[in-house]
Amino acid sequence: MQAMTVNQIMEEYRNGRRNFTNIICKNGDFGELNLEGSDFSFSDLSFSGFRHAKLNGCKFVKANLSWSNFTDAQLREADLTKVDAKYCSFNDAKMDNATLTGADFQFSVLFNVIMNFKDMSGTNFQSAAFHESDLNKEGVDHVKTQLMAQNNIIPYDTYLRAKNAIENVVKIQHSVEGQGFAVGYGSAGGGTGGYGASVSSGGYGSINLGVSSYGTNNKNVGYGK
């Protein structure tokens, strides 16, 4: 894979390039950028932020988008065939006529997403959340475990910067019998704290997936059935 930064991608895009297949750009901040019509198939864009990004007509065939934030992104007529979109936020995303054939959306949140996809045959929505009521303890525990494990999977600098990868706060709050937990990357207000985990006795737990500067627009969400 060719390693590229967000700035390099945008410079190439302005120069007319649309083929960005087989690239790697993890932990990138694509928020509010216009990349309409680009092809990111087979690329690794995991842990990235696409909040308010214009991605209409983009191709993400077999791309790795896991742990990324697409809150309020424009994905009309996008091709997400066999994409890895686990642990993502698609809240308020515009996905009209998007192709989701064989895509994996396990443990992702899709609040206020209108389900008028072009094709969603074979799509895996297991434990995805479409509403706050989808929350359950098993889903929260699974996401907590996966987040804690990232320290051994991704490079340490990415681990520390992961709080910037997802710009909108996705909070999962659940009363855990016998203990409380707090796992996450990021803190409200854009603090410098890194990725961390803690366990306490009793109370509530929360998993924070990113940072939001929109205060009261934050949403409490969960992973469900």
C-alpha positions in Angstrom: 0.0 0.0 0.0 1.1 3.6 -0.7 1.2 5.7 2.5 -0.3 9.1 2.0 -1.2 12.0 4.3 -4.5 13.9 4.2 -2.7 16.9 2.8 -1.1 14.8 0.0 -4.5 13.3 -0.9 -6.1 16.8 -1.1 -3.3 18.2 -3.2 -3.6 15.3 -5.6 -7.4 15.7 -5.6 -7.1 19.4 -6.5 -4.8 18.4 -9.4 -7.4 16.1 -10.8 -6.5 12.7 -9.3 -9.5 10.5 -8.2 -7.9 7.1 -8.0 -6.7 6.5 -4.4 -6.9 2.8 -4.4 -4.6 0.7 -2.2 -3.4 3.6 -0.1 -3.0 3.8 3.7 -4.0 6.9 5.6 -4.9 5.9 9.2 -6.0 8.4 11.8 -6.6 11.1 9.1 -8.7 14.2 9.6 -11.0 14.5 6.5 -13.6 16.5 8.3 -15.6 18.9 6.0 -13.3 18.1 3.0 -14.7 17.5 -0.5 -13.5 14.3 -2.0 -16.6 13.5 -4.2 -16.1 10.9 -6.9 -12.8 9.5 -5.4 -12.0 5.8 -5.4 -10.6 4.5 -2.1 -11.2 0.9 -2.8 -8.8 -1.6 -1.0 -7.4 1.3 1.1 -6.9 1.6 4.9 -8.5 4.7 6.3 -9.2 3.3 9.7 -9.4 5.5 12.8 -10.2 8.6 10.6 -12.6 11.4 10.9 -15.0 12.3 8.0 -17.4 14.5 9.9 -19.3 16.7 7.4 -17.1 15.4 4.6 -18.5 15.3 1.0 -18.1 11.8 -0.2 -20.9 11.5 -2.7 -20.1 8.9 -5.4 -17.0 7.7 -3.7 -15.9 4.1 -3.9 -14.8 2.2 -0.8 -14.9 -1.3 -2.1 -13.2 -3.6 0.4 -11.7 -0.6 2.2 -10.9 -0.6 5.9 -12.9 2.2 7.5 -13.1 0.7 11.0 -13.2 3.0 14.1 -13.9 6.0 11.9 -16.5 8.8 12.2 -18.8 9.6 9.3 -21.2 11.8 11.4 -23.3 14.0 9.0 -21.1 13.0 6.1 -22.5 12.9 2.5 -22.3 9.4 1.1 -25.0 9.6 -1.6 -24.5 6.9 -4.2 -21.3 5.8 -2.5 -20.1 2.2 -3.1 -19.4 0.5 0.2 -19.3 -3.0 -1.2 -17.6 -5.4 1.2 -16.3 -2.5 3.3 -15.0 -3.0 6.8 -17.1 -0.4 8.7 -17.1 -1.9 12.2 -17.1 0.4 15.2 -18.0 3.5 13.2 -20.4 6.4 13.7 -22.6 7.1 10.7 -25.1 9.3 12.7 -27.0 11.7 10.5 -25.1 10.5 7.4 -26.7 11.0 4.0 -26.5 7.6 2.4 -29.2 7.8 -0.3 -28.7 5.1 -3.0 -25.5 3.9 -1.4 -24.4 0.3 -2.2 -23.7 -1.7 0.9 -23.5 -5.2 -0.6 -21.6 -7.6 1.7 -20.5 -4.7 4.0 -19.7 -5.2 7.6 -21.3 -2.6 10.0 -21.0 -4.6 13.2 -21.1 -2.5 16.4 -21.5 0.7 14.4 -24.0 3.4 15.1 -26.4 4.8 12.4 -28.8 7.1 14.2 -31.1 9.1 11.9 -29.9 7.3 8.7 -32.6 6.8 6.2 -32.4 3.2 5.0 -33.0 3.9 1.3 -29.9 2.1 0.1 -29.4 0.9 -3.5 -28.4 -2.5 -2.4 -27.8 -4.0 1.1 -27.8 -7.7 0.3 -25.5 -9.6 2.6 -24.8 -6.6 4.8 -23.8 -7.4 8.4 -25.6 -5.2 10.9 -25.1 -7.5 13.8 -25.0 -5.5 17.1 -25.2 -2.2 15.2 -27.3 0.5 16.8 -30.0 2.4 15.0 -31.5 3.9 18.1 -30.6 4.5 21.8 -32.9 1.7 22.7 -30.6 -0.8 21.0 -28.1 -0.6 23.9 -27.3 -3.8 25.7 -24.7 -4.9 28.2 -23.1 -7.5 25.9 -22.5 -4.9 23.1 -20.9 -2.5 25.5 -18.7 -5.1 27.0 -17.5 -6.2 23.6 -16.7 -2.7 22.4 -14.9 -2.0 25.7 -12.7 -5.1 25.2 -11.9 -4.2 21.6 -10.9 -0.6 22.5 -8.6 -1.8 25.2 -7.0 -4.2 22.8 -6.0 -1.5 20.3 -2.9 -0.6 22.3 -1.3 -3.8 21.1 -2.4 -3.5 17.5 -1.9 0.1 16.2 1.3 2.1 16.4 1.8 4.0 19.6 1.6 7.4 18.1 -1.7 6.5 16.4 -2.8 5.2 19.8 -2.1 8.5 21.4 -3.7 10.6 18.6 -6.8 8.4 18.2 -8.8 11.0 20.1 -8.6 13.2 17.0 -9.7 10.4 14.6 -13.4 10.6 15.5 -14.5 14.2 16.0 -18.0 13.6 17.3 -18.5 12.1 20.8 -20.2 8.8 20.8 -20.8 7.9 24.4 -22.0 4.5 25.6 -23.2 4.5 29.2 -24.3 1.4 30.9 -24.6 0.3 34.5 -22.3 -2.7 34.9 -23.1 -5.1 37.6 -20.4 -5.1 40.3 -18.0 -2.7 38.6 -17.8 0.4 36.5 -15.4 1.1 33.6 -14.2 3.9 31.5 -12.4 3.2 28.2 -11.8 5.6 25.4 -9.7 7.9 23.3 -10.3 11.6 23.5 -12.0 14.1 25.8 -14.6 16.8 25.4 -13.0 20.1 24.7 -10.1 18.8 22.7 -7.8 18.0 25.6 -4.4 16.3 25.2 -5.2 13.1 27.1 -4.5 9.9 25.2 -6.1 6.6 24.9 -6.8 4.9 28.2 -8.8 2.5 30.3 -9.8 2.2 33.9 -12.0 0.1 36.1 -13.7 1.2 39.3 -16.0 -0.4 41.8 -19.7 0.2 41.1 -21.4 2.9 39.1 -21.5 3.6 35.4 -19.1 3.1 32.6 -18.6 5.0 29.4 -16.8 4.6 26.1 -15.8 7.8 24.3 -15.1 7.6 20.6 -13.7 11.0 19.8 -14.2 14.6 20.5 -17.0 17.0 19.7 -16.9 20.8 19.8 -20.6 21.0 19.4 -21.5 20.7 23.1 -25.2 20.0 23.4 -25.3 18.3 20.0 -23.5 15.3 21.4 -25.5 12.1 21.3 -25.6 9.3 23.8 -25.6 6.1 21.8 -25.3 2.4 22.3 -24.5 -0.9 20.7 -27.4 -3.3 20.5 -29.0 -6.5 19.6 
